[in-house]
Amino acid sequence: MNSTNAADASLRGLGTCCAVTNAMLHTLLIPDHLEEKFYIGVLFAVGSAVMLAVALALALTKRPLAAWLTGALVSLGMITGFLLSRTVGLPDGYHEPGWEPPYGVLSLLVEGLFVIAFLAWLRDRAAHSTVPTLPHRPDNEPVPLGRGRAKRR
């Protein structure tokens, strides 16, 4: 396994672990949130299901870009929702008073780590990608006979 494959496998493994942990944490909170604010519980359920799909895709697909993008968007959405619910509040008067330890802090940690792993994966992918180019001929290289400009007679 070369370094590119090792980095890809490591980052995918980290992303998979973060996605599963994120799904587990939010799944544990679904029942309470369904009672408190139904739509928040539904969002937690949908987010958990999507993150499980992301984890499976990261682990099983050869081209994980869509999984990474989906997971990063969901993670950023969850981070945003968490922060808004503790500052200005969310629709229908939903406002949480604190960080909801340990779930709030752990959720922020795994969501942020997922986004960081995605950015590292993108950087690694860009650093090791080879873009095909046309062969380059230096200006001072002689042109073999039969090629180049036609000879005048």
Protein Blocks (a to p, Z undefined) as FASTA:
>chain_A
ZZklmmmmmmmmmmmmmmmmmmmmmmmmmmmmmmmmmmlmmmmmmmmmmmmmmmmmmmmm
mblmlmmmmmmmmmmmmmmmmmmmmmnopehhiacfblopaklmmmmmmmmmmmmmmmmm
mmmmmmmpccdddddddfklccdehiajdddZZ
